[in-house]
Structure formats: C-alpha cells, structure tokens
C-alpha cells in the first residue's frame, strides 16, 4: 500500500517530542507499511514480530504507545495486552484486528486496551487519529479510561467517512443488536470466584430477544466488594451506550480511588454526570452496592431496579426508585444489612430476566 498525500496528515503541534510507537505484528508487510506511515507523520517506530519478542523489547525500547495485532504466534495480542497491563500499567495499547468477534472486543475492554481498530485499515488517517487521541489522554495522568469513552465523542453532525468505517463504535452496536447482546454478555465476570474465604457465585436467566442485564464487581484493597447491575433493555433509545458507559465509569472510579473505600453516592454522582455529558447515553435502571467484607455488612443504592436481599431467615425488599441518570442519589440508600455465612441478592423481571448472586463465607471462618 502506498502513502498518498491524503493519507499523511499534518503533524499535530503537541507531537514535538516525537513519541515512540512499537508496532507488534507477525505480518512483515503490515509492519513495514505502518512503520513508514508513522515515521512520515513524525513518530519514532520500533518493531516486534510477535508478543513474546515485544515483551522482551519493552524495557529497552521504552515506547510511548504499543500498536499490536490480535492474532499472533507464541503470544496472542490479548495475552500480550494482559502482560503489559500487569507489568507496564501506564503504557497504552491499541489493538488492530481482522476479527469481528465481540468476545475479543470485550476482552480488550477488560485488559484496558485504549482503542480497537479493524483490519484492513481503509485509511491510515484513522490510525493517526486514534494514536493522537490515546497519547493525548495518556498525557493526562488522571485519565485511565478505556476506549469506550471515545465512542461518546462522535458529533451529531458527523457525516464523514469516519461514520462509515465502524471502528466498533456505538453506531455499529446500535444497528446490530445481536452483536450488542454478544458484547454485553461477554463483558460479564466469571460466574464463580473467590477472594480468601469469601466466595461469589451468580446466575442469570435472560430473554434472547432483549438486551441483557449486565453485572460486574471489583474486590478492593480496602476490604470492600463494590458492584453494579444494569438493565440494558430499560432504555429504548440508548441502552447499549448507557450500559457500556456505566461499566467504563465504574472501572474509572475504582481506579481513581485506587481500590480504596467506595462512597456509593459519590460513585452514583460520577456516573450520572457521565451519562448527562455523553452523547447517546440515557437514564437506565440499575443498582449500586458495596459489601464490607470485614464488617460483614451490605449497602445498596437503588437506581431504578427493585431487588431483594436474603440472609438466613431475614428478607429485605429494596425499591428501585429513580433511574440512574435521573438523580438517583435522592433514592433511599439501604445501609449495613448483615452479611452472614450465606447471603443472596436477587431480582426478577417476569418474562425478561432474573438474577441471583450468592455471597458466602467458608465454614472455617
């Protein structure tokens, strides 16, 4: 592929330091073309032919950003991204893949990939724009958001070719509900997991015609277990966008508090601000909660979803109240519900979905 004048964009003013990009791909033609393009627009470039070689070079090469293929020998792009996230958490990664598997997009989100572009690149300017934006965001030390946040920056009057390229942004998901369901379902955490003596096990039954419930949680260093549940089908206009944004905002909040104590109203306020400011996002039914594992107590802030908490012989019903995005912090927050050796959070929507989450402590405790 030859570079035309239209493909080589002007070098942005903020690129005076000539950032270094590492290109990781087992296709030598793609590496060469990409290297030539990036150098022509002012970047320094180093190369690796697979993820294993790239890991060995990272320490000496010290790139500012990594661009990697998904399908590679020895170490796949996702395996490489996972290693980078653990060893070099501040190093941004952009994935370029020929796959359309929503499971891969979901993994990219979980591993903190900053953007996900598809091969073949019809116009290298899309890569240029993605790199510029990721480097700009990375320059902001407090910005650790994944690539979902970029989808919400599409202008309403944007009728450019960018809109037709479908770089896994919201427009594509809104027009392809099956792909949206696949992505949202793939974002769910493991059904059974443990931390120390605590065990988490959840089950869902979902309608195949509706957008699914989306659930996620995070074990925190403070001894808390923070979680949320969102009904993606509760907003006809923007359920996909809102659910993905809630997930991104939850992860961003957890990172910003550095896995310390979560304040549910502060979390809700951050989410509602994000929904209000983001194009394409609308109020959705949700609930937010925190379990204090040391005190063995649960606090829940409902945001449109009714739920039940069962603890031995005690049953608690928590009314949904206002939706997330409609000033849900006015809802009554239930605090300090006891968590015993075996407790359950559940909800059910007749004909649509049901959810059940068991939290239990091993008998030795």
BELKA-V446423 format. One record per helix or strand of 3 or more residues. SS is the DSSP state (a for helix, b for strand). FROM is the first residue (numbers start at 0). TO is the last residue. If there is no record, write none. Layout:
ss->(SS | SS)
from->(FROM | FROM)
to->(TO | TO)
This chain:
ss->(a | b | a | b | a | b | a | b | a | b | a | a | a | a | a | b | b | b | b | a | a | a | b | b | b | b | a | b | b | b)
from->(12 | 19 | 27 | 43 | 50 | 64 | 76 | 91 | 101 | 114 | 124 | 147 | 161 | 169 | 176 | 191 | 197 | 212 | 223 | 231 | 238 | 263 | 283 | 296 | 306 | 313 | 327 | 332 | 341 | 352)
to->(14 | 23 | 39 | 47 | 60 | 68 | 86 | 96 | 109 | 117 | 138 | 150 | 164 | 174 | 185 | 194 | 205 | 218 | 230 | 233 | 255 | 276 | 291 | 303 | 310 | 317 | 329 | 337 | 348 | 360)
